[in-house]
Amino acid sequence: MDDVTQYPRSTTEAAITAGARKPSRIRHRLERLQEELSRARATEEVLTDQVRYLDEVAEDARIQGLVSETPLADRNARDARIDRDRHAALLEETRRKIAGLLAERDDLLDRLLE
């Protein structure tokens, strides 16, 4: 087999060959990005439910602390707030990740249409 037929003969042909592969690489990245988005959205849904639940737990613990006025009740209320805040931070991080993935997807779609 002739080596010349295996490789582009000029820089123009090399650019055309690379350009032809570009859409398939972009499509492949878009597919992986969609999978990441699906996982991130599922995580967001779970964290949203958890934060909602932990918000109720923290409120109940706060009220219990006000009623009983004991150091243990105060500590339980503080621990519940900390737990809720940690989950809320994870939720916000996940939402930022989703926004980044959506921006990357939009960029890839724009590049695909070029």
Helices and strands as residue ranges (DSSP letters): H 3-6, H 11-68, H 71-113
